[in-house]
């Protein structure tokens, strides 16, 4: 037993964590041969912004194996989630509502 409290994930970073989880699920599905998973990549590509700057500070979530090992860092700020590949200009910029209401979240929800 320890006297150190367990930190709980910040609720204001839920969108960033959902994107990291969704990307990992997409990647695993493609690796397993489910080419229908490419719909996620097509959806995500619509949010690419070539001049998006990386926010300051540490990412709220990360996909370490994405982008040929460079990873994707996910940040959540002011109702927006952005994903940035280290070394690339631009990034994904999504309104939090687009993440929370997208249908691919339904199969990923934990069982009751």
Secondary structure, DSSP 8 states (H G I E B T S, - for coil): --SS------GGGHHHHHHHHHHHHHHHHHHTT-GGGHHHHHHHHTTEETT----SS--SEEETTTGGGT-EEEEEETTEEEEE-TT-S-EEEEEHHHHHT-THHHHHS---
